[in-house]
């Protein structure tokens, strides 16, 4: 006889019982049958809102306004730095307005 058929709520530990009570014992058995022994990530309900917020932060980031964004979005500067880390590298790698690159200098010397 299949072990899942005989599985009762009392056979589960506290955490497992909580899940089974939320989704129902039969659904819990289906989870075990399909995903037993693996890990499943269940995102928070606000995941989509956080993704939208993070994109808004990235789009308004100018390379230096960590404090301003932290205050505006109610986050720490460390969190803002984490959200915009890739964009920091991208922005700071660009030349400043009016700054010549070595290629510009070499090209202008060859023209003259």
N, C-alpha and C positions, 0 to 999 in steps of 0.2 A: 504494500500500500504506500502511496506517495506521502512523504512527510508533510508536505504542504496541506494536504487534505485534512489532516488531523490537527493542524496548527490552531491554537486557541490564543486569545488575547493574553491570558495568564502566562503563556509560555514565553512571552516577550519581555525584554527588559524595559525599564521606565521610558527611555527615549524612543524605543521601537513602538511601545504602546501609544505614546503621544501621536506618532505619525499614523498608526493604524486607526486611532480614534478620529483623526482629522479626515482621512481619506476613506475609511472603512476597511474592515479586515479583509474582505475579498479583494479589494484594490491593492492592499498591502501585499497579499499573497502574489498578485500579478507582478508587482514590483520585484519581489524576491525571485520569482521565476525568470523574469527577464534580465534584471540587473544585479542579482545576488552576487556578492563578492567584488563588486566594482564601486567606484565613487561617482556620484551624480552631483553636479553643481546646480543649485537652484538659485537664480538671481533674485535680488530684492525687487520688490514691486516698483520702486522708484528708479530702476535702472535706465529706462528711456529718458526720464527727465534729467538724470545726471549726465547722460551722454549729450543731450541737447545743451545743458548748461556748460559742459566742458568745451563744446564746440564754440559756444558764444565767447567763452574766456579766451580760447585760442585766436579767434578772429579779432578780438579787441586788444590783444597783447601787442605791445610795441617794442618789446625787447627789454624793457626796464620797469614797467609799471606793476610790479608784483604787489606792492602794498595797496595801491589803488584798487586793483582787482580783488584782493583779499577782503578789503572793506566792503566793496560793492556786492560781493557774492557771499559774504559771511563765512569765509574760509580762512585758514591760516596761510601765511606766505609760503610755508613749506609745501602745502597742498597745491597752491598755484604753481610753484616751481615744478612740481611733479607733473601737473597737467600740461604745462607748456614746454617741457624739457626739450622735445625735438624741435620746436619752433625757435627756442633760444639759439640753438646751434645754427639753424638756417638763417635767422636774422643777423646774427653777429658775424656770419661768414661773408655777408654782402658788404661791398665797399661803402663807406660813408659818402654822403652827397659831396661831389666835387673832388673826391679822392681818386687819384690816378693809380692804375695798376701797373705792374712792371711791363706787361704787354703793351699798354698805352704808351709808356715811355720808349720802348724799343721801336714801336711802330712810328712814333713821331720823329725819332732820330733818323730812321731810314727814309722818311719823306723829305727831310731837309737836306 
